[in-house]
Amino acid sequence: MHSPMTRHLTLTAAFLALVLGLATPAMALFTEVTVADEAEMGREFHQQIVKSMPLVEDPMITGYVEDVVQRVVDAMPPQPYRVTSTVIRNGSMNAFAVPGGYVYVLTGLMLNLKTEDQLAAVICHEMGHVSQRHVAKRMEDMELASIGSYVGLIAGAFLGATGGENNRNLGQALMMTSQAGAATAFLVYTKANEVEADHVGLTYLVDAGYRPQALAETFQIMLDKRWGMTGNKSLPSYLSTHPAMSERMAYLRLRTKELPPKALAQRADNSRFLRVQAVIRGNLSDPTASLAHFNSMAPGDFTCLDYMSHGMVLARVNKQAEATHAFERALECGGNDPLVLREAGGFFFRSGQFDKAEPLLKKALVRDPTDALTLFYNARLLGEKKQFPQAIKTMRLVLKEVPRDAEVHYHLGRLLGESGDLFAAHLHLAYSALYGHDIGQAKFHGKRAEGLARTPDQKERMEELKEEMKLYADA
């Protein structure tokens, strides 16, 4: 009989083989996978995601997704672990949840859905897989497996996600590897798993107060978008590992019709979803696809958010005059909206038009004093005026909201350097490079900071940096 420690090491070794794309000899997998095992595997997997994938740091987006996930979780039976959400910047229409309660939503999914109800529907389906422990049960069906087939099992359960263009190591970690080979067909979610996740997910959706029709609607959108998606070569579509979608939509519609009128009438307020979607389309999506979207719209259909989002895309492709016009149109109809003010002010700041940017960003700050990006631009404005103490104080407030944001660390480092605090400057530039996956530059600034460390506090902060660098060293 294997001890709990041996069991844990075996499962963790298998999981790390998944994450690192390692090939090892055949290994026995145990016939029981406990909740503790799931939690540990999920934690190990999440560490690799954080190290390797381009994560969205904007609290407006991450906070919104967290709220939707939490609303779903609150409608579920109590779970044995805390559910956490992460937003990945990738154009694939995809989402997945892994053992241990880790939920991942890709920006491509949010961009191509129409309502919060539909986003919640996908999350509910994925949480159905987690709550019913489908991955663990599939593992328990296999008394012996090679690491390759174990990789196939986990990869199939994680919706066949691949990270190829984003990160070579993560691509090895998540893709359906050749090692999985013939085992793949057996190892992906079974039809019974999918049907159960559909039915359990629909129950969660209704109990959370969302529109029950949204689950079938979302599957239909995925079918319609299947051949027309752009800018998402690094991850396959949701449908790639969720077969028989048409059949499942049919029975979901039948079940939905049987629900009471009160359930059929409920729906989410869509305002936050549309605001988040506008930011994703403007700043985080493939610009060619975003421009095609706006070019297909009739001029009379543009909202203030559309003008703003269009301006953001135009700025990204260096069409400054057209971007200026779009932002001016956005300000005409949405001049009191802190999001429009923030994005317009940010555009004028990046264009060097500080006199235009300052009143917009100050007004945005008054209307939403906690918005991290508004604080970020105001801190940079203060830096341009050489008001370094206030600029640094403001940028540190931003850092509390987004502690792993490479750009925030970079600009804080610059401000600290200009103010004369060279140790802290190099420290934050090291963190910036680290979170930007430039290990060489991180080591360079880390050595410079270490050479300047004199006080016990500075030496302690150096040790914290070294520990963080160890986590990223193999990413």
C-alpha positions in Angstrom: 0.0 0.0 0.0 1.3 3.4 -0.9 1.5 6.1 1.8 -0.4 9.4 1.4 2.9 11.2 0.7 3.9 8.7 -2.0 0.4 9.0 -3.5 0.7 12.8 -3.6 4.1 12.7 -5.2 2.9 10.3 -7.9 0.0 12.5 -8.8 2.0 15.6 -8.6 4.8 14.1 -10.8 2.1 13.1 -13.3 0.7 16.6 -13.2 4.1 18.2 -13.6 4.7 15.9 -16.6 1.6 17.5 -18.1 2.7 21.0 -17.3 6.3 20.5 -18.5 5.5 18.2 -21.4 7.8 15.5 -20.1 7.8 12.0 -21.3 8.4 9.4 -18.6 7.9 5.6 -18.3 4.6 4.1 -17.5 3.4 4.8 -14.0 0.6 3.4 -11.9 -2.2 5.8 -11.2 -4.3 5.1 -8.1 -7.9 3.9 -8.3 -9.0 6.7 -6.0 -8.4 10.4 -6.5 -9.3 12.4 -3.4 -10.5 16.0 -3.2 -7.2 16.9 -1.7 -5.5 15.4 -4.8 -7.7 17.5 -7.0 -6.9 20.6 -5.0 -3.2 20.0 -5.2 -3.2 19.3 -9.0 -5.3 22.4 -9.6 -2.9 24.5 -7.6 0.2 23.1 -9.5 -1.6 23.7 -12.8 -2.6 27.3 -11.8 1.0 28.1 -11.0 2.0 27.2 -14.5 -0.8 29.3 -16.0 0.3 32.3 -14.0 3.9 31.9 -15.1 3.3 31.1 -18.7 0.1 32.6 -20.1 -0.7 36.3 -20.9 -3.1 37.1 -18.1 -5.5 40.1 -18.1 -4.6 42.4 -15.2 -7.3 45.1 -15.6 -9.3 45.0 -12.4 -12.4 46.2 -14.3 -12.3 42.9 -16.4 -11.0 40.5 -13.8 -13.3 41.9 -11.1 -16.3 41.5 -13.4 -15.5 37.9 -14.2 -14.9 37.2 -10.5 -18.3 38.5 -9.7 -20.0 36.4 -12.3 -18.2 33.3 -11.1 -19.0 34.0 -7.5 -22.7 34.5 -8.4 -22.7 31.0 -9.9 -20.8 29.5 -7.0 -23.2 31.0 -4.5 -26.0 29.1 -6.3 -24.2 25.8 -6.1 -24.0 23.3 -3.3 -21.1 24.0 -1.0 -17.8 23.1 -2.6 -14.8 21.6 -0.8 -12.4 24.3 -2.1 -12.5 28.0 -2.8 -13.3 28.7 -6.5 -11.0 31.2 -8.2 -11.2 32.9 -11.6 -8.5 34.0 -14.1 -8.9 35.8 -17.4 -6.5 34.8 -20.1 -5.8 37.1 -23.1 -6.4 34.9 -26.1 -8.7 35.2 -29.0 -10.2 31.7 -28.8 -13.8 31.3 -27.9 -13.1 29.2 -24.9 -13.3 28.7 -21.2 -12.3 25.8 -18.9 -12.3 24.8 -15.3 -9.9 22.4 -13.7 -9.9 20.2 -10.5 -9.6 22.3 -7.4 -12.0 25.0 -8.5 -9.9 27.0 -10.9 -11.9 28.7 -13.6 -10.3 30.3 -16.7 -12.1 32.5 -19.1 -10.5 33.6 -22.4 -11.1 37.1 -23.8 -12.2 35.6 -27.1 -15.2 34.0 -25.4 -16.3 37.3 -23.8 -15.8 39.1 -27.1 -18.1 36.8 -29.1 -21.0 36.4 -26.7 -23.8 38.9 -26.4 -24.9 38.9 -22.8 -23.8 38.2 -19.3 -26.4 35.3 -19.2 -24.4 33.6 -21.9 -21.1 34.0 -20.2 -22.6 32.7 -17.0 -24.0 29.7 -19.0 -20.5 28.6 -20.1 -19.2 29.1 -16.5 -22.1 27.0 -15.1 -21.4 24.2 -17.6 -17.7 24.1 -16.6 -18.5 24.2 -12.9 -20.8 21.3 -13.6 -17.7 19.3 -14.7 -15.8 20.4 -11.6 -18.6 19.8 -9.1 -19.3 16.3 -10.5 -15.6 15.5 -10.4 -15.5 14.3 -14.0 -11.7 14.5 -14.2 -11.2 12.5 -11.1 -13.7 9.9 -12.2 -12.0 9.5 -15.5 -8.7 9.1 -13.8 -10.2 6.4 -11.5 -11.4 4.5 -14.6 -7.7 3.8 -15.5 -5.8 1.5 -13.3 -2.6 2.0 -15.2 -1.6 4.8 -17.5 1.5 6.2 -19.1 2.3 9.8 -18.4 1.4 10.4 -22.1 -2.2 9.2 -21.6 -2.4 11.0 -18.3 -1.5 14.2 -20.3 -4.3 13.3 -22.7 -6.7 12.9 -19.8 -6.0 16.2 -18.3 -5.7 18.1 -21.6 -9.0 16.6 -22.8 -10.6 17.6 -19.5 -9.2 21.1 -19.9 -11.0 21.5 -23.3 -7.9 20.6 -25.3 -6.4 24.0 -24.7 -3.1 24.8 -26.3 -0.8 27.7 -25.7 1.5 27.3 -28.7 1.9 30.9 -29.9 1.8 32.4 -26.4 4.4 30.2 -24.8 6.2 27.1 -26.1 6.3 25.4 -22.7 2.7 26.0 -22.0 1.9 24.7 -25.5 3.6 21.4 -24.4 1.7 21.5 -21.1 -1.8 21.9 -22.4 -2.0 20.5 -25.9 -3.2 17.1 -26.9 0.3 15.7 -27.2 1.4 13.0 -29.5 2.1 11.0 -26.4 -1.6 10.9 -25.7 -2.1 9.5 -29.2 -4.7 6.7 -29.4 -5.8 7.3 -25.8 -7.3 10.7 -26.6 -10.7 9.4 -27.7 -11.1 7.6 -24.4 -9.7 10.3 -22.3 -11.8 13.4 -23.2 -15.1 14.0 -21.5 -17.6 11.3 -22.3 -21.0 12.1 -23.7 -22.4 11.2 -20.3 -20.1 13.7 -18.7 -21.2 16.4 -21.1 -24.9 15.7 -20.6 -24.5 15.8 -16.9 -22.5 19.0 -17.0 -25.3 20.5 -19.2 -28.1 19.5 -16.8 -26.2 20.4 -13.6 -25.0 23.6 -15.3 -28.5 24.6 -16.3 -29.7 24.1 -12.7 -26.9 26.4 -11.5 -27.8 28.9 -14.2 -31.4 29.1 -13.1 -30.6 29.1 -9.4 -28.1 32.0 -9.9 -30.9 34.1 -11.5 -29.7 34.0 -15.1 -31.7 33.4 -18.2 -31.9 29.6 -18.7 -32.2 29.9 -22.5 -28.7 31.2 -22.6 -27.0 27.8 -22.4 -28.5 26.6 -25.7 -28.0 30.1 -27.2 -24.3 30.0 -26.3 -23.8 26.7 -28.0 -25.5 28.0 -31.1 -23.2 31.0 -31.1 -20.2 28.7 -30.9 -21.5 26.6 -33.8 -22.1 29.8 -35.9 -18.6 31.2 -35.0 -16.8 27.9 -35.5 -15.5 28.6 -39.0 -15.3 32.4 -38.7 -13.0 32.9 -35.8 -9.8 35.0 -36.3 -6.8 35.8 -34.2 -7.0 32.6 -32.1 -4.5 30.2 -33.7 -3.0 29.3 -30.3 -6.1 27.7 -28.8 -8.8 25.6 -30.4 -12.4 26.4 -30.3 -14.6 25.3 -27.4 -16.3 22.8 -29.8 -13.1 20.9 -30.4 -13.6 18.9 -27.3 -17.3 19.4 -26.8 -18.9 17.2 -29.5 -22.6 16.6 -30.4 -23.4 20.2 -29.7 -26.5 20.2 -31.9 -28.0 17.2 -30.1 -27.3 18.7 -26.7 -28.9 22.0 -27.8 -32.1 20.2 -28.7 -32.5 18.6 -25.3 -31.5 21.7 -23.5 -34.3 23.6 -25.3 -36.8 20.9 -24.4 -35.8 21.0 -20.8 -35.8 24.8 -20.8 -39.4 24.9 -22.0 -40.5 22.9 -19.0 -39.2 25.5 -16.6 -41.7 27.8 -14.8 -42.4 31.2 -16.3 -40.7 33.0 -13.5 -37.4 31.2 -14.4 -37.8 31.9 -18.1 -38.3 35.6 -17.4 -35.2 36.2 -15.4 -32.1 37.7 -16.9 -29.0 39.6 -15.9 -28.3 43.3 -16.2 -26.0 43.5 -19.2 -24.4 46.9 -18.6 -21.2 45.7 -17.0 -20.8 43.0 -19.6 -21.0 45.5 -22.5 -18.5 47.8 -20.8 -16.0 45.0 -20.3 -16.6 43.7 -23.9 -15.9 47.2 -25.2 -12.5 47.3 -23.4 -11.6 43.9 -24.6 -12.5 44.6 -28.2 -10.6 47.9 -28.1 -7.5 46.9 -26.2 -7.0 43.2 -25.9 -8.3 41.6 -29.2 -6.8 41.2 -32.7 -7.0 44.7 -34.2 -7.8 43.4 -37.7 -10.9 41.5 -36.4 -11.9 44.5 -34.2 -11.7 46.9 -37.1 -13.7 44.5 -39.3 -16.4 44.5 -36.6 -16.7 48.2 -36.6 -16.5 48.5 -40.3 -19.5 46.2 -40.6 -21.6 48.4 -38.4 -24.0 51.1 -39.7 -23.0 54.6 -38.4 -26.3 54.9 -36.7 -25.7 51.8 -34.6 -22.7 53.1 -32.8 -23.0 53.7 -29.1 -20.7 55.8 -26.9 -18.9 52.7 -25.9 -18.5 51.7 -29.6 -16.9 55.1 -30.4 -14.6 54.6 -27.5 -13.7 51.1 -28.4 -13.2 52.0 -32.0 -10.9 54.8 -31.0 -8.8 52.4 -28.9 -8.3 50.0 -31.9 -7.5 52.9 -34.3 -4.9 54.1 -31.8 -3.3 50.6 -31.7 -2.8 50.6 -35.5 -1.5 54.2 -35.4 -4.4 55.9 -37.1 -4.1 58.8 -34.8 -6.4 61.3 -36.7 -9.2 58.7 -37.0 -8.7 57.7 -33.3 -9.0 61.3 -32.2 -12.2 61.7 -34.1 -13.6 58.5 -32.6 -12.7 59.6 -29.0 -14.2 63.0 -29.6 -17.5 61.4 -30.7 -17.4 59.2 -27.6 -16.9 62.3 -25.4 -19.8 64.1 -27.1 -22.3 61.5 -25.9 -20.4 60.0 -22.9 -18.5 62.8 -21.5 -19.6 62.0 -17.9 -18.8 58.2 -18.2 -15.6 57.6 -16.2 -14.7 54.7 -18.6 -14.9 57.0 -21.7 -13.0 59.7 -19.8 -10.3 57.2 -18.8 -9.8 55.8 -22.3 -9.9 59.2 -24.0 -7.6 60.7 -21.4 -5.2 57.8 -21.8 -5.2 58.2 -25.6 -4.3 61.9 -25.4 -1.7 61.2 -22.7 0.0 58.5 -24.9 -0.2 61.0 -27.8 1.8 63.5 -25.8 -1.3 65.9 -25.6 -1.0 66.3 -21.8 -3.1 69.5 -21.7 -6.0 67.6 -23.3 -5.4 64.5 -21.2 -5.2 66.1 -17.7 -8.8 67.4 -17.4 -10.3 64.2 -18.7 -8.3 62.0 -16.4 -8.9 64.2 -13.4 -12.7 64.1 -14.1 -12.5 60.3 -14.5 -10.7 60.1 -11.1 -13.4 62.2 -9.4 -16.2 59.9 -10.9 -14.3 56.7 -10.1 -11.5 57.3 -7.6 -10.7 53.6 -7.2 -10.2 52.7 -10.9 -6.7 51.4 -11.3 -6.1 52.5 -14.8 -7.3 56.0 -14.1 -4.9 56.2 -11.1 -2.1 54.8 -13.4 -2.5 57.6 -15.9 -2.8 60.3 -13.2 0.4 59.0 -11.6 2.2 59.3 -14.9 0.8 62.8 -15.4 2.3 63.7 -12.0 5.5 62.2 -13.1 5.6 64.4 -16.2 5.3 67.4 -13.9 8.2 66.0 -11.8 5.9 65.7 -8.8 7.6 62.5 -7.8 6.4 61.9 -4.2 2.7 62.1 -5.2 3.3 60.2 -8.5 5.0 57.4 -6.6 2.3 57.3 -3.9 -0.4 57.1 -6.6 1.5 54.4 -8.6 1.9 52.3 -5.4 -1.9 52.4 -5.0 -2.2 51.0 -8.5 0.3 48.3 -7.7 -1.9 47.1 -4.8 -4.6 46.4 -7.3 -2.4 44.7 -9.9 0.7 43.4 -8.1 1.9 41.3 -11.1 1.4 43.9 -13.8 4.7 44.4 -15.7 3.8 47.9 -17.0 3.0 49.2 -13.6 6.2 47.9 -12.1 8.1 49.5 -15.0 6.7 52.9 -14.6 7.0 52.8 -10.8 10.7 51.9 -11.3 11.1 54.8 -13.7 9.5 57.2 -11.2 11.7 55.9 -8.4 14.8 56.2 -10.5 14.0 59.8 -11.4 13.4 60.6 -7.8 16.8 59.2 -6.8 15.8 55.9 -5.1 18.0 53.6 -7.3 17.6 50.4 -5.2 13.8 50.5 -5.4 14.0 51.5 -9.1 16.0 48.5 -10.1 13.9 46.3 -7.8 10.7 47.2 -9.6 12.3 47.1 -13.0 13.3 43.5 -12.1 9.7 42.7 -11.3 8.6 44.3 -14.5 10.9 42.1 -16.6 10.0 39.0 -14.6 6.3 39.5 -15.1 7.0 40.3 -18.8 8.8 36.9 -19.1 12.2 38.5 -19.7 14.3 36.5 -17.2 17.6 37.9 -18.5 16.6 41.5 -17.9 15.0 40.5 -14.6 18.4 39.0 -13.4 20.2 42.1 -14.6 18.1 44.5 -12.6 18.0 42.1 -9.7 21.8 42.1 -9.5 21.9 45.9 -9.7 19.3 46.1 -6.9 21.2 43.6 -4.8 24.4 45.7 -5.1 22.5 48.7 -3.8 20.8 46.9 -0.9 22.0 48.3 2.4 19.3 48.2 5.1 17.6 45.1 6.6 14.4 46.1 4.8 16.1 46.3 1.4 17.8 42.9 1.9 14.5 41.4 2.9 12.9 42.8 -0.3 15.7 41.3 -2.3 15.0 37.8 -0.8 11.4 38.2 -1.8 12.4 39.0 -5.3 14.7 36.0 -5.4 11.9 33.7 -4.3 9.6 35.1 -7.0 12.3 34.6 -9.6 12.6 31.0 -8.6 8.9 30.5 -9.5 9.4 31.9 -12.9 12.8 30.5 -13.7 11.5 27.5 -15.7 8.5 29.3 -17.4 
